[in-house]
Amino acid sequence: MKYKTKSALIARKKHYEDDFSHRPCFISLFDENNPHLSVEGPKKIIDYSKVHKVIIQGLDVNYLLPGNDIVINDLEEIEVEEQGEHIYVKGKQKK
């Protein structure tokens, strides 16, 4: 599904069932860059319950070490698609 957004934050949730290789995760969408520096909440949160990996295609990303999160700034739109145990993320980004 495609979403109009300025930035996205991809993060895993802390808990897992009995399987280390699959985790719940979420993608938060924001109207501003660097959402981790703002007190404003996301405009939308996309939740997934059991994901093995997130595959990011053709986008510049930043990895935030303190929270193990990925931030994607300068977006025009993002497309997120779930295929089995994988999440594919691609989009249009201003460079």
Phi, psi and chi 1 to 4 in degrees:
 res  aa     phi    psi   chi1   chi2   chi3   chi4
   1 MET       -  142.0  179.9  167.7 -118.7      -
   2 LYS   -95.9  143.0  -72.7 -174.9 -178.3  179.7
   3 TYR  -134.2  135.6  -57.2   92.5      -      -
   4 LYS   -81.9  122.9  -65.0  -79.5 -174.0 -163.6
   5 THR  -160.6  159.8 -168.7      -      -      -
   6 LYS   -92.4  -35.5  179.6   83.7  171.7 -179.5
   7 SER  -152.5  162.4   66.9      -      -      -
   8 ALA  -138.5  147.6      -      -      -      -
   9 LEU  -124.2  125.7 -172.4  134.3      -      -
  10 ILE  -110.5  127.5  -57.1  170.9      -      -
  11 ALA  -147.6  153.4      -      -      -      -
  12 ARG   -96.7  153.8   68.1  173.6 -173.9 -136.0
  13 LYS   -84.5  157.6  -66.6 -176.2  179.0  179.9
  14 LYS   -70.4  -36.0  -60.6  -69.6 -175.1 -142.5
  15 HIS   -91.5  159.0   61.5   47.7      -      -
  16 TYR  -148.1  158.5   54.8   89.8      -      -
  17 GLU   -74.4 -109.7  -63.8  -62.5  -41.7      -
  18 ASP  -117.7   18.5   56.5   -7.2      -      -
  19 ASP  -128.5  107.6 -175.7   -2.3      -      -
  20 PHE   -66.2  -23.5  -89.1  131.7      -      -
  21 SER   -85.6   -6.2   65.6      -      -      -
  22 HIS  -131.3  134.0  -66.3   82.5      -      -
  23 ARG  -136.2  153.9  -65.2 -118.3  180.0  175.5
  24 PRO   -74.6  144.7   20.0  -24.7      -      -
  25 CYS  -146.3  173.4   72.2      -      -      -
  26 PHE  -148.3  156.2   60.1   92.2      -      -
  27 ILE  -122.6  120.5  -60.0  173.4      -      -
  28 SER  -103.2  136.6  -61.8      -      -      -
  29 LEU  -110.9  138.3  -53.5  178.0      -      -
  30 PHE  -132.2  159.9  -63.2   85.9      -      -
  31 ASP   -95.0    8.2  -73.8  -30.0      -      -
  32 GLU  -143.7  157.0   61.7 -176.1  -46.0      -
  33 ASN   -73.7  160.9  -77.6  -36.0      -      -
  34 ASN    50.1   57.9  -62.5  -49.2      -      -
  35 PRO   -63.2  -21.5   25.0  -34.6      -      -
  36 HIS   -68.7  -15.1   59.8  -70.0      -      -
  37 LEU   -97.2   -0.5  -59.6  176.8      -      -
  38 SER  -109.2  156.2  174.1      -      -      -
  39 VAL   -90.6  -10.3  -64.2      -      -      -
  40 GLU   -71.1  139.7  -65.5  -65.1  -40.2      -
  41 GLY   -82.0  172.3      -      -      -      -
  42 PRO   -72.1  155.1   24.4  -31.1      -      -
  43 LYS   -82.9  -21.2   66.9  178.3 -177.4  179.3
  44 LYS  -156.3  144.4 -179.6  162.7 -174.3   68.2
  45 ILE  -125.0  129.2  -61.7  173.9      -      -
  46 ILE  -108.3  117.4  -50.1  162.9      -      -
  47 ASP  -101.7  143.7  -86.2  -52.8      -      -
  48 TYR  -132.7  139.7  -61.7   96.4      -      -
  49 SER   -92.5  -30.8   59.8      -      -      -
  50 LYS  -148.7   98.3 -163.1  169.4 -174.7  179.6
  51 VAL  -123.2  137.0  175.5      -      -      -
  52 HIS   -87.9  -45.5  179.2 -108.1      -      -
  53 LYS  -154.6  156.2   75.6  170.6  120.5  172.2
  54 VAL  -109.0  124.7  176.3      -      -      -
  55 ILE  -107.8  116.7  -59.6  161.5      -      -
  56 ILE  -103.9  121.7  -57.7  165.8      -      -
  57 GLN  -113.7  120.9  -59.4  171.9  -39.9      -
  58 GLY    69.7   24.8      -      -      -      -
  59 LEU  -125.0  145.4  -64.1  170.8      -      -
  60 ASP   -80.6  129.9  -68.5  -27.5      -      -
  61 VAL  -128.5  160.9  -57.9      -      -      -
  62 ASN  -123.1  133.3  -64.3  -61.2      -      -
  63 TYR  -100.9  120.3  174.5   58.8      -      -
  64 LEU   -93.3  108.3  -56.4  174.7      -      -
  65 LEU   -61.1  -41.5  -67.9  172.7      -      -
  66 PRO   -59.9  -35.3  -25.2   34.2      -      -
  67 GLY  -114.3    2.5      -      -      -      -
  68 ASN    57.2   36.6  -70.3  -42.5      -      -
  69 ASP  -106.9  158.8  -59.8  -24.9      -      -
  70 ILE  -115.6  131.1  -66.6  173.1      -      -
  71 VAL  -114.2  134.5  172.8      -      -      -
  72 ILE  -119.9  114.8  -53.1  170.9      -      -
  73 ASN  -103.2  172.1  -75.0  -41.6      -      -
  74 ASP    59.0   36.3  -61.2  -42.9      -      -
  75 LEU   -83.8  149.6  -70.0  167.4      -      -
  76 GLU  -100.8  -41.1  -66.0  176.3   10.8      -
  77 GLU  -155.9  159.8   69.6  178.9   21.8      -
  78 ILE  -133.1  143.3 -166.6  167.8      -      -
  79 GLU  -118.3  126.8 -174.9  174.8  -13.4      -
  80 VAL  -122.8  127.0 -178.9      -      -      -
  81 GLU  -136.3  131.5 -174.3  176.7  -33.4      -
  82 GLU   -97.1  125.9 -176.6  176.0   14.1      -
  83 GLN  -130.3  102.9  -67.9 -178.3    6.6      -
  84 GLY    63.6 -123.2      -      -      -      -
  85 GLU   -95.9    9.7   60.2 -172.9   17.7      -
  86 HIS  -116.4  147.7  -61.5  135.2      -      -
  87 ILE  -113.0  126.2  -55.1  -62.9      -      -
  88 TYR  -104.1  130.8  -69.3   84.6      -      -
  89 VAL  -125.1  126.0  176.2      -      -      -
  90 LYS  -146.7  172.5   55.7 -172.8  174.3 -178.6
  91 GLY   175.0 -168.9      -      -      -      -
  92 LYS  -110.6  131.3  -67.8 -178.4 -177.2  174.8
  93 GLN  -133.0  136.1 -169.1  173.3   38.4      -
  94 LYS   -73.2  133.3  -62.5  175.0 -170.8  173.5
  95 LYS  -109.8      -  -57.6 -104.9  178.4  174.5
